[in-house]
Amino acid sequence: MLPRRLTWIDATNRDAHSYLVEDDRCLFFGEYFAHQGYEGGYTNNLILNFKIKPSALQKNPARRKYKTGAIREVAECLRNVAGANAAKYTWVPVPPSKAAGDPDYDDRLERTLRAAFDVSVVDIRNVLRQTESTEADHLAGDRLTPEQLSAILDVDTAALAAAPIRERGVILFDDVLTTGKHFKCCKDQLTDRLGNVPVTGLFIARRVPPDVSIEFDVILDGK
Amino acid sequence: MTDLVAQATATADFEQRAVLPARELGAYEALWAQQGTTFKTLADVFREHPGSIPSDFVSESEAKQYSRIALGAIREAGIKHFGIRVDGASEYPLKLHDAQHPVALLYFQGNWDITSSRCVAIVGTREPSPEGVRRAAKLARGFVKSSFTIVSGLAQGIDTAAHEGAIEAGGMTVAVLGTPITAAYPAQNRELQDRIADDFLVISQVPIVRYSRQKAHLNRLFFPERNVTMAALTEATIIVEAGNTSGTLVQARHALQQGRKLFILDSCFRSPDLTWPAKLVEKGAIRVSDFDEIRDRLAP
């Protein structure tokens, strides 16, 4: 099981996520160990199953149960950890890297949120989408610059304006925090339109590359 | 104490409950700075308040103060990267719950994913015979060939032979320290510790600030505590050689209590002065003569 308590990105672990700065608020459940695959422990297995591509399921339908199981498990953890407070946030899934119509279009994040919460009470808003497909490699990351990524991110302004954002702000939900680029671009798109509403990233796992450094200066020297 | 927990849990939402690593390690250090704190007293507090973490019992300002001292010491020690594990949050190894007094927080350096490999502990005396050193290294090689990780305590003697044997055989090794990550003991193992931190995994439950403030004879009490953690982290403990008063025997008792397998090398039984091998066999330890015999008794 994933833990019942989330962890913040702070100066001790931020270095692994090069696009994140001190102001960014990101939470995660577990850690994904790059290059370890299914050997990397519980969280690695959960993430790999969660991210099984639709085309892989087409080829091997027997794997569907692993993906469905992973979605159910993550949904349960979200429900446990958020409890009644889930209704105090507006939940926005980070958009799939494949545009609608692509054989690998995968709306697993939105499905997970819908499985986690009572949709009549909790505000789940699918307001972001990618207008073009990109290579979604959660290990390497895609090659786009933030500007290129922002250019293909589209905000459904009507859906965003359809109801007020809940009192505690937006939770941007994604599976793996890698460099933080997607989070930053999505956050920027939202804050451009919402102003000062807090936008917090919530990830199933953060990716841990082998060598990272601690930002001692942030804590000790007040930089 | 209780009031802080009540305050924290009554209205806390998941953002407030989330672990802030820098604050959490400060809270752990602050708890340890209080007089009378032991692993037992801490574990008792957490047993009484299930699901709580160190920062539930420490004020924000105190946690911050101790965080700065500990992080300062870590930077001073030249450590570039480390992490923590907090019971109840990201990647805390649940097998540690089998320990008598589970640790609320631990520090580590290196590749945490090694903890999901199959691990055995090879331990023993700081003053081994040349035969003992040879046996420890040979066992380490055997386990490495079978894709096991070798866990030991970075002490002189058998521990060092086990770590080095694993590395020389191209395998993985984990050092569970009886000192904080900021210190090395014995000093001549500093290089080995750095190597294990860089390429494999070093773990320590020992509070940095408390350790730096108290006398050496009190700090020695941390060594047997790490043996308990070592037993809990591994599926089996193997004693290569140990005297009647060796700290290794702490690990032996705890391994059995935790439901882990305990193997004792045959050679230990041949020394007429040693009373512990027979006693431990009565309690469930297994007498073995070589690697193959151990391997056969572990899950395939």
Interface residues (C-beta under 8 A of the other chain):
Chain A: P3 R4 R5 L6 T7 W8 D10 A11 T12 N13 D15 L27 F28 F29 G30 E31 F33 Q36 E39 G40 G41 Y42 T43 N44 V81 A82 G83 N85 K88 R168 T200 V208 P210 D211 V212 S213 I214 F216 I219 L220
Chain B: D13 F14 E15 R17 A18 V19 L20 P21 A22 R23 L25 G51 I53 S67 R68 L71 G72 I74 R75 I79 K80 H81 F82 G83 I84 V86 G88 A89 S90 E91 Y92 N111 W112 D113 T115 S116 S117
